[in-house]
């Protein structure tokens, strides 16, 4: 997909602030610093529409990025970051729950994981949570360029097995460095937008 127009519309903390134009939304969930912003930037060919940070826990709101006036990427706060107070984490949790449970325009969730590591307890919990609410999930296994070529299939299989993924859910091997998986990502996303 050629992206001609991409802009951040709002950083929301409650549903009163969500965009009201009823466009389809694709949410991105994942641990802090797993590469959600890099994924968005690579897909839309922009260096820094979605701000990347070396400091985990930077995204503290639901960031709505409007793409081609046709749909939104919604970047949700990363989980599993220890240096945030419990009160702050609870606030993020409530904000994300409200979004995932009440948003009719949410069409699918990209669960971003790091292919080099086995999915964490938090990743498993997030996957199970999304499945509980019957949301379509695409697991994006990022940092593919960091694993040996001959071990890729093994790492992807480990991700699928650890998450105990439903057969209809897809693991997308992806690299923000090399753009491997980019065309496949758009092919999968087209079904939802």
C-alpha positions in Angstrom: 0.0 0.0 0.0 1.3 3.4 -0.9 0.9 5.8 2.1 0.4 9.4 0.9 -1.0 10.8 4.1 -0.2 9.9 7.7 -0.8 12.1 10.8 -1.2 11.7 14.5 -4.8 12.9 15.2 -5.0 12.6 19.0 -3.4 11.1 22.0 -6.4 9.9 24.0 -6.8 8.7 27.6 -10.6 8.0 27.5 -13.3 7.2 25.0 -14.6 10.7 25.1 -11.4 11.6 23.2 -11.5 8.9 20.5 -12.0 10.0 16.9 -15.6 10.0 15.9 -15.3 9.4 12.2 -15.9 5.6 12.4 -12.9 4.6 10.3 -11.5 1.1 10.9 -8.8 0.8 13.5 -5.8 -1.5 13.9 -4.3 -1.5 17.4 -0.7 -2.2 18.2 0.1 -3.9 21.5 3.3 -5.2 22.9 6.0 -4.8 25.6 7.6 -1.5 26.1 10.5 -1.0 23.6 9.5 -4.0 21.5 9.3 -1.9 18.3 5.7 -0.8 17.9 6.7 2.7 16.7 9.4 1.4 14.4 6.8 -1.0 12.9 4.4 1.9 12.2 7.2 4.1 10.7 8.5 1.3 8.5 5.0 0.5 7.2 4.2 4.1 6.2 7.8 4.9 5.0 8.2 7.7 7.5 11.2 8.1 9.8 9.5 9.4 12.9 5.7 9.9 12.7 5.5 7.5 15.6 8.1 8.6 18.1 10.6 5.9 19.0 12.5 6.1 22.3 15.4 4.3 23.9 13.6 4.8 27.2 10.8 2.2 27.7 7.4 3.3 28.9 7.3 6.4 26.7 3.8 5.8 25.2 1.4 6.7 28.0 -1.7 7.4 25.9 -3.7 5.8 23.0 -2.1 7.4 20.0 -4.4 7.5 16.9 -2.5 7.8 13.6 -4.8 8.4 10.6 -3.4 6.7 7.5 -4.5 7.8 4.0 -7.8 9.2 5.5 -8.9 5.5 5.4 -8.0 3.9 8.7 -6.1 4.4 12.0 -3.2 2.7 13.6 -3.7 2.9 17.4 -0.5 2.6 19.4 -1.4 1.6 23.0 1.0 1.9 26.0 3.6 -0.8 26.2 3.4 -3.3 29.1 5.9 -5.1 31.2 7.9 -2.0 32.1 9.0 -2.1 35.7 10.0 1.5 36.3 6.5 2.8 36.3 4.5 3.0 39.5 1.8 0.4 40.1 -0.8 3.3 40.2 0.4 4.4 36.7 0.3 0.8 35.4 -3.2 0.4 36.7 -4.3 3.6 35.0 -2.9 2.4 31.7 -4.5 -1.0 32.2 -8.0 0.6 32.7 -7.4 2.9 29.7 -6.5 -0.1 27.5 -9.4 -2.2 28.8 -11.9 0.5 28.0 -10.5 0.8 24.5 -10.3 -3.0 23.7 -13.7 -3.7 25.2 -15.8 -0.8 23.9 -14.4 0.2 20.5 -16.6 -1.0 17.7 -14.3 0.3 15.0 -11.4 -1.9 16.3 -10.9 -4.5 13.5 -7.7 -6.3 14.6 -4.8 -6.1 17.0 -1.1 -6.5 16.0 0.6 -8.1 19.0 4.3 -7.1 18.6 6.8 -9.5 20.0 10.6 -9.8 19.7 11.3 -13.0 17.7 14.7 -13.4 19.5 13.0 -14.1 22.8 10.4 -16.5 23.9 7.1 -14.5 24.4 6.9 -13.3 28.0 4.2 -14.0 30.6 2.8 -10.5 29.7 2.8 -11.4 26.0 0.8 -14.6 26.7 -1.6 -12.7 29.0 -2.2 -10.1 26.3 -2.8 -12.7 23.6 -5.2 -14.6 25.9 -7.0 -11.3 26.8 -7.4 -10.3 23.1 -8.7 -13.8 22.3 -11.2 -13.6 25.2 -12.7 -10.5 23.6 -12.7 -12.4 20.2 -10.5 -9.8 18.6 -8.5 -11.0 15.5 -4.8 -11.1 16.4 -1.8 -10.9 14.1 1.4 -11.6 16.0 4.3 -9.5 14.5 7.6 -11.2 15.4 10.0 -8.2 15.0 13.8 -7.9 14.9 13.9 -10.8 12.4 17.2 -9.4 11.0 18.8 -10.2 14.4 18.4 -14.0 14.1 20.4 -16.4 11.9 18.5 -17.1 8.7 18.7 -20.9 9.2 16.9 -20.5 12.6 14.0 -18.2 11.6 11.4 -21.0 11.3 12.4 -22.4 14.7 12.0 -19.0 16.4 8.7 -18.4 14.7 7.4 -21.9 15.7 8.5 -21.2 19.3 6.5 -17.9 19.3 3.4 -19.7 18.0 3.7 -22.6 20.5 4.5 -20.4 23.6 1.4 -18.3 22.9 -0.6 -21.4 22.1 -2.0 -19.5 19.1 -5.3 -20.3 17.6 -4.9 -21.8 14.1 -6.6 -18.8 12.4 -4.1 -16.4 13.9 -1.0 -15.5 11.9 2.6 -14.9 12.9 4.2 -12.3 10.7 8.0 -12.4 10.7 9.1 -8.7 10.4 12.2 -6.5 10.4 12.1 -2.7 10.6 15.7 -2.7 9.5 15.4 -4.6 6.3 11.6 -4.2 5.7 11.2 -8.0 5.5 7.5 -8.7 6.1 6.3 -5.3 5.1 4.4 -6.3 1.9 3.0 -9.3 3.8 1.9 -7.0 6.6 -0.1 -4.8 4.2 -1.6 -7.9 2.6 -2.9 -9.1 6.0 -4.1 -5.6 7.0 -6.1 -5.1 3.9 -8.5 -7.7 5.0 -9.4 -5.6 8.0 -9.4 -2.1 6.5 
